[in-house]
């Protein structure tokens, strides 16, 4: 069963599947705490215990955490939490790819087309991921 919560996530998942094929595992809504190494797990806040990452790609190497970042992620509090989450994921050898609403307008319209594909692939390229 695929659980998609936020705007843009369904289309992002489809583009990722087209890009990387069936050789990798795509898991939506992975709990943040499950991506943390044992050094961090005991120190997570109550909020962090409940947070999730929109889509995680497991390919046998470092997990790729794809965060679909809508306009609600631009506020001071949420953007600060996002920054902390990203840093902690990177400390735990995850690659973080943010798909921002302002960089991916077609994606956020849930349109699977050449433009939304380009938007996602550009974000992957920015993080040094081969597409």
N, C-alpha and C positions, 0 to 999 in steps of 0.2 A: 504494500500500500504506500502510495506517495503522498506525503503531507506537504502541501505548499501553503504558506500563510500570507506572505506579503506580495504587493504589486511588483510585477516584473520577474518573480521567481520561477513561474512556470516556463516562461519563454527562455529565461537564462538556462534552466535545466535542459531544455530542448537543444539550445545552441551548444552547450557543453557536450551533450551526447553526440551531436553531429561532429563536433570537433575532435573528440577523443575516442569515440566509438565504444565498443562493448568490452574492450580490454581492461577497463577500469571500473571501480564501484562508485556509484553516485548515491550519496545519502543526504536527504534533506533534513533540516532541523536537528542537527547533532548538538547535544548538550555541550556547552563550553567546557564544563568540568571534565567531560570524558576525553577532551583533547589535551588536558593538562598533564604534565608529568607529576610524579608523586611529590616532588619538592613543593609544588604549588597547591595541591588539592586541599590540604588542611587549612590553608590561609585564605581561601576564597570567601568573599562576603556572601550573605544570604542571597542577594540579588544575582551575583555571579554563578551561584549554584543552579539558578533557574534559567540563565541566559542560554541562547542557542545560536549556532552559526547556520545561516540559511542553507547552504549546500556545501558538502565536503566531498572532495574527490580523493578516493584512496586508490593508489596505483602501485603500491609496493615500496614507494619512496616516501618522501615527506608529504603529509596530507596537504591538499590545496583547499583552503577555506575561502569560499566565495560568499561575500557579504553584499546583499542587494540593498543599497543605501538610499532610501527615499528622502524626501524633503524634511521629514521629521528628525533626521539625523544631523541637522545643521544647528540645532540649539546648543547652548553652552553645556548643559548637563549631559545630554545624550552624546554629543561629540567627544566630551572628555571621557565618558565610559567607553566609547568606541576606540579611542586612542589607547586606553589601558588594555582593552581586550586584544587589540591588534598586537601590541608589544608583547603581551604574555603569550599569545599564540606563536609569535616569531621566536620567543625564548624556548618554546617547546618544539621547535623545528617544523613549524607549519609555514606554508607559503600563504599569504593573505592577498586576495584579489578583491578590491572594492569596485562594485558597479554602481556608480553614482548617478542619480536621476538627471543631473545637469550634463553628464557625459553620454548618457544612454537614453535619450528621449523616446526612441522607437521601442526599446526594450520595455520601458515603463508604460507604454501603450499596449503591452502584451501582443506585439506584432512580430511574428516570426517571418522576417524578410531579410534581404541582403544587408540593409542598413543596421538592423538589430544584431545580425551576425557580426558585422564589422565592429560595432560598438563593443561587444563582448570580447572579440579577438584582440582588439587594441588594448583593452584592460589586461588581458592575459599577457600580451607582449610587454606591456609596461613593467610587469613583474618578472620578466625574463623567462616566461613559459613558452615553449615551442608550440606553435599552432600550424 
